[in-house]
Amino acid sequence: MKIGIISFAHMHAYSYALSIGALDDVELVGIYDDDADRGQTFAEKLGTDFYPSLDEFLAQEMHAVVVTSENSKHHDYVIAAAKAGKHILCEKPLAPKLVDAEAMIQCCKENGVLLQTAFPVRFNPSIMRAKQLIEQGKVGRILAIKGTNRGQNPGGWFIEPELSGGGAVIDHTVHVVDIMRWYMGAEVTEVFAEVDHLVSEKPIDDCGILSLEFDNGVFATLDCSWTRNKTFPTWGDVTLEIIGTEGTLTIDVFNQKLNVFSNENGYRWNFWGDDMDKGLIADFVASVREGKSQASVTGEDGMRAVEVALAAYEASRLHKPVTLR
């Protein structure tokens, strides 16, 4: 299978590229980037071709593309790739505007190509094991969920709203909301949020607390902040506490680590665990190879998660709950 990558603006692009290279009978056949220096640099590092023209890139023989650009550019790149007949894995958030997300989904359907949202957390073993336990009824009926996705401020275009669509709330809400929806097969009906700029040098939302109600009656909270300082042992976390009528599940996605103490570096974490990105790429490749009519993580999944993040911004602005359609 031949796969290309559109843009190395997002830090996940390099990890996805390595994951592509690690799979049998899968080849990274080219890179397009509107930043030619960046694209050329990564093409040389990865031993593939760089294309300065998007049209030239999409004209190459390839089965699929991975879109890892700035959020605001997802729409144009996905539309172009779909019209060129390429299956698409698009980085989250799917788009900063719902109208763009809807157009992307529709265009992919019209052109008969897969659109998968890049939610690698679904492919973490502890997340998948919890899904199994829930489906087996081990926790009974879910009553409430507490989630966190707290990280460091990534800087760069992530703190430029015209490119990102927002700060921590749009960046970190979508991962955990997707897991909650996936676990329960339920949709968010109401969102309340407190969103603020508290710790970053440049004004951007870096702290957010969301309260969510689902159509199955479950109440959930989510801390989706950029509150890890520069000397914190790791960039962030993803945790979930799921309260059910028959039990409780506690998940710490990045807990596969060693605690390392040294005079030189103080306290650090040495992560030895599973690579979620590899799981995501392997799943996408399998879906394309098998000719599936729908990705395991759909464009609709990506859009629903964005919908919650945008409702959180609106709820914070209005200082009252926002009801979703």
C-alpha positions as CSV (number, residue, x, y, z in Angstrom):
1,M,0.0,0.0,0.0
2,K,1.2,3.5,-0.8
3,I,0.5,6.4,1.5
4,G,1.4,10.1,1.4
5,I,1.4,12.7,4.1
6,I,0.0,16.2,3.7
7,S,1.9,18.7,5.9
8,F,4.2,18.2,8.9
9,A,2.8,21.2,10.7
10,H,1.4,18.9,13.5
11,M,3.8,17.1,15.7
12,H,2.0,13.8,15.2
13,A,3.0,13.7,11.5
14,Y,6.5,12.3,12.2
15,S,5.2,9.6,14.5
16,Y,2.6,8.6,11.9
17,A,5.3,8.5,9.3
18,L,7.4,6.2,11.4
19,S,4.4,4.0,12.0
20,I,3.7,3.8,8.3
21,G,7.3,2.7,7.7
22,A,7.1,0.0,10.4
23,L,4.2,-1.8,8.7
24,D,4.8,-4.7,6.3
25,D,4.1,-3.9,2.6
26,V,3.3,-0.2,3.3
27,E,5.3,2.6,1.8
28,L,5.5,6.3,2.5
29,V,5.6,7.5,-1.1
30,G,5.7,11.3,-0.7
31,I,5.1,14.4,1.3
32,Y,3.4,17.6,0.4
33,D,3.8,20.7,2.7
34,D,3.0,24.3,2.0
35,D,6.2,25.0,4.0
36,A,8.7,23.8,1.5
37,D,11.7,23.9,3.8
38,R,9.9,21.8,6.4
39,G,8.5,19.4,3.9
40,Q,11.9,18.9,2.2
41,T,13.6,18.4,5.6
42,F,11.2,15.6,6.6
43,A,11.3,14.0,3.2
44,E,15.0,13.7,3.4
45,K,14.9,12.4,7.0
46,L,12.3,9.8,6.0
47,G,13.8,8.9,2.7
48,T,10.9,9.8,0.5
49,D,10.0,12.4,-2.1
50,F,8.8,16.0,-1.5
51,Y,6.3,17.6,-3.7
52,P,6.0,21.4,-3.7
53,S,2.6,21.3,-5.5
54,L,-0.5,19.7,-3.9
55,D,-1.9,18.8,-7.4
56,E,1.4,17.1,-8.3
57,F,1.4,15.2,-5.0
58,L,-2.2,14.0,-5.4
59,A,-1.5,12.9,-9.0
60,Q,0.9,10.3,-7.7
61,E,0.0,6.7,-7.4
62,M,-1.1,6.3,-3.8
63,H,-4.0,4.7,-2.0
64,A,-4.3,7.0,1.0
65,V,-3.1,10.2,2.6
66,V,-2.6,11.4,6.2
67,V,-3.5,15.0,6.8
68,T,-1.5,16.6,9.6
69,S,-1.7,20.3,8.8
70,E,-2.9,23.2,10.9
71,N,-6.5,22.6,11.9
72,S,-7.9,25.4,9.7
73,K,-6.4,23.8,6.6
74,H,-7.9,20.3,7.1
75,H,-11.0,21.2,5.1
76,D,-9.2,22.2,1.9
77,Y,-6.7,19.3,2.0
78,V,-9.4,16.7,2.7
79,I,-11.6,18.0,0.0
80,A,-8.8,17.9,-2.5
81,A,-7.7,14.4,-1.5
82,A,-11.2,13.1,-1.6
83,K,-11.7,14.5,-5.1
84,A,-8.4,12.8,-6.1
85,G,-9.8,9.4,-4.9
86,K,-7.5,9.0,-1.9
87,H,-8.6,7.5,1.4
88,I,-8.0,9.9,4.2
89,L,-6.8,9.8,7.8
90,C,-7.3,13.4,9.2
91,E,-5.7,14.7,12.4
92,K,-8.0,15.8,15.1
93,P,-9.9,18.1,15.6
94,L,-11.5,17.2,12.3
95,A,-12.2,20.9,11.6
96,P,-12.6,24.0,13.8
97,K,-16.0,24.8,12.2
98,L,-18.9,22.3,12.0
99,V,-19.8,23.5,8.5
100,D,-16.4,22.5,7.3
101,A,-16.5,19.1,9.0
102,E,-19.9,18.4,7.4
103,A,-18.6,19.4,4.0
104,M,-15.5,17.1,4.4
105,I,-17.7,14.2,5.4
106,Q,-20.1,14.7,2.5
107,C,-17.3,15.1,0.0
108,C,-15.7,11.8,1.1
109,K,-19.0,10.0,0.8
110,E,-19.6,11.4,-2.7
111,N,-16.2,10.3,-3.9
112,G,-16.3,6.9,-2.2
113,V,-13.3,7.3,0.0
114,L,-12.8,6.6,3.7
115,L,-12.5,9.5,6.1
116,Q,-11.1,8.5,9.5
117,T,-10.5,10.9,12.3
118,A,-7.1,10.4,14.1
119,F,-8.1,9.5,17.6
120,P,-5.1,7.3,18.6
121,V,-6.3,7.1,22.3
122,R,-8.9,4.5,21.1
123,F,-5.9,2.2,20.4
124,N,-4.4,2.3,23.8
125,P,-4.6,-1.2,25.4
126,S,-6.0,0.1,28.7
127,I,-8.7,2.0,26.9
128,M,-9.6,-1.0,24.8
129,R,-9.6,-3.3,27.8
130,A,-12.0,-0.9,29.6
131,K,-14.3,-1.0,26.5
132,Q,-14.4,-4.8,26.8
133,L,-15.2,-4.7,30.5
134,I,-18.0,-2.2,29.9
135,E,-19.5,-4.3,27.1
136,Q,-19.3,-7.4,29.4
137,G,-21.3,-5.6,32.0
138,K,-18.6,-5.7,34.6
139,V,-19.3,-2.1,35.9
140,G,-23.1,-2.4,35.4
141,R,-24.9,0.7,34.2
142,I,-22.6,3.7,33.9
143,L,-23.7,6.6,36.1
144,A,-20.9,9.1,35.8
145,I,-17.4,9.7,34.3
146,K,-14.6,11.9,35.3
147,G,-11.9,12.6,32.6
148,T,-8.7,14.6,32.2
149,N,-6.5,15.5,29.3
150,R,-4.0,17.9,30.8
151,G,-0.9,18.8,28.8
152,Q,1.7,21.4,28.0
153,N,1.1,24.4,25.9
154,P,2.5,23.3,22.4
155,G,3.0,26.9,21.3
156,G,3.4,27.7,17.6
157,W,0.3,27.7,15.4
158,F,-1.6,26.0,18.2
159,I,-2.0,29.3,20.0
160,E,-3.0,31.2,16.8
161,P,-6.8,30.9,16.8
162,E,-7.1,31.6,13.1
163,L,-5.1,28.4,12.4
164,S,-6.1,26.2,15.4
165,G,-9.7,27.3,16.0
166,G,-8.9,27.8,19.7
167,G,-6.6,26.7,22.5
168,A,-6.7,23.9,25.0
169,V,-10.4,23.3,24.9
170,I,-10.6,22.4,21.2
171,D,-7.2,20.6,21.3
172,H,-7.9,18.4,24.3
173,T,-11.6,18.0,24.6
174,V,-12.0,15.9,21.5
175,H,-9.9,13.0,22.6
176,V,-11.8,12.2,25.8
177,V,-15.2,13.1,24.5
178,D,-14.6,10.6,21.7
179,I,-13.8,7.8,24.2
180,M,-16.9,8.6,26.3
181,R,-19.1,8.5,23.3
182,W,-17.4,5.2,22.1
183,Y,-17.8,3.6,25.5
184,M,-21.5,4.3,25.9
185,G,-22.8,4.7,22.4
186,A,-24.4,7.9,23.6
187,E,-24.4,11.5,22.5
188,V,-23.8,14.7,24.5
189,T,-27.0,16.7,24.9
190,E,-25.9,19.5,27.1
191,V,-22.5,21.3,27.8
192,F,-21.5,23.7,30.5
193,A,-18.0,25.0,30.8
194,E,-15.6,27.4,32.5
195,V,-12.9,28.4,30.0
196,D,-10.1,30.9,30.7
197,H,-6.6,32.1,30.1
198,L,-4.6,31.6,33.3
199,V,-1.0,30.5,32.8
200,S,0.1,31.0,29.2
201,E,2.2,34.0,28.2
202,K,0.1,34.7,25.1
203,P,-3.7,35.1,25.6
204,I,-5.3,31.8,24.6
205,D,-7.7,29.5,26.4
206,D,-5.3,27.2,28.4
207,C,-7.7,26.0,31.1
208,G,-11.1,24.5,30.8
209,I,-13.5,22.5,32.9
210,L,-16.5,20.9,31.1
211,S,-19.6,19.4,32.5
212,L,-21.5,17.1,30.1
213,E,-24.8,15.4,30.1
214,F,-25.5,12.5,27.7
215,D,-28.7,11.2,26.3
216,N,-28.5,8.1,28.4
217,G,-28.5,10.1,31.6
218,V,-24.8,9.9,32.3
219,F,-23.1,13.0,33.8
220,A,-19.4,13.6,33.0
221,T,-16.7,16.2,33.8
222,L,-13.5,16.9,31.9
223,D,-10.4,18.9,32.7
224,C,-9.0,19.7,29.2
225,S,-6.2,22.1,30.1
226,W,-2.7,23.1,29.1
227,T,-1.5,23.2,32.7
228,R,1.7,21.1,32.6
229,N,4.7,23.4,33.2
230,K,8.0,23.1,31.3
231,T,9.7,21.0,34.0
232,F,6.8,18.5,34.4
233,P,8.0,14.9,33.8
234,T,5.8,14.5,30.8
235,W,3.8,16.5,28.3
236,G,0.4,15.5,29.7
237,D,-2.1,12.8,30.6
238,V,-5.3,11.1,29.7
239,T,-7.2,9.6,32.6
240,L,-10.8,8.3,33.1
241,E,-12.7,7.3,36.2
242,I,-15.9,5.4,35.3
243,I,-18.6,4.9,38.0
244,G,-21.1,2.2,37.4
245,T,-23.8,0.4,39.4
246,E,-21.6,-2.7,39.7
247,G,-18.1,-1.2,39.9
248,T,-15.6,1.5,39.1
249,L,-12.9,1.6,36.4
250,T,-9.9,3.8,36.7
251,I,-7.7,4.3,33.6
252,D,-4.3,6.1,33.3
253,V,-3.4,5.9,29.7
254,F,0.3,7.0,30.1
255,N,1.1,5.0,33.2
256,Q,3.3,2.5,31.4
257,K,6.5,4.3,32.7
258,L,9.4,4.2,35.0
259,N,10.0,7.0,37.6
260,V,13.6,8.1,37.1
261,F,15.5,10.3,39.7
262,S,18.9,11.8,39.0
263,N,21.0,14.7,40.2
264,E,21.2,16.1,36.7
265,N,17.5,16.0,35.7
266,G,15.6,15.7,39.0
267,Y,12.4,13.6,38.5
268,R,11.6,12.3,35.1
269,W,9.4,9.7,33.5
270,N,10.8,7.0,31.2
271,F,7.9,5.8,29.1
272,W,8.2,2.2,27.9
273,G,4.6,1.5,27.0
274,D,2.5,0.8,23.9
275,D,2.4,3.1,20.9
276,M,-1.1,4.3,20.2
277,D,-0.1,6.0,17.0
278,K,1.0,2.6,15.6
279,G,-2.3,1.1,16.5
280,L,-4.1,4.0,14.8
281,I,-2.1,3.7,11.5
282,A,-2.4,-0.1,11.5
283,D,-6.2,0.2,11.9
284,F,-6.5,2.8,9.1
285,V,-4.3,0.7,6.7
286,A,-6.4,-2.4,7.5
287,S,-9.7,-0.6,6.7
288,V,-8.3,0.6,3.3
289,R,-6.9,-2.8,2.5
290,E,-10.1,-4.6,3.3
291,G,-12.2,-2.2,1.3
292,K,-14.4,-1.3,4.3
293,S,-17.2,1.1,3.6
294,Q,-16.7,2.9,6.9
295,A,-13.7,3.7,9.0
296,S,-13.6,2.4,12.6
297,V,-13.4,6.1,13.8
298,T,-15.5,8.0,11.3
299,G,-15.6,11.6,10.2
300,E,-18.9,11.8,12.1
301,D,-17.1,10.8,15.3
302,G,-14.7,13.6,14.7
303,M,-17.4,16.1,14.1
304,R,-19.4,15.1,17.2
305,A,-16.3,15.7,19.4
306,V,-15.7,19.1,17.8
307,E,-19.4,20.0,18.4
308,V,-18.9,19.5,22.1
309,A,-15.7,21.6,22.2
310,L,-17.4,24.4,20.3
311,A,-20.4,24.2,22.7
312,A,-18.0,24.5,25.6
313,Y,-16.7,27.8,24.2
314,E,-20.2,29.0,23.7
315,A,-21.3,28.0,27.2
316,S,-18.4,29.7,28.8
317,R,-19.1,32.9,26.8
318,L,-22.8,32.8,27.8
319,H,-22.2,31.6,31.4
320,K,-25.0,29.1,31.0
321,P,-25.4,25.5,29.6
322,V,-25.7,25.0,25.9
323,T,-28.0,22.3,24.5
324,L,-26.8,20.3,21.5
325,R,-28.9,19.3,18.5
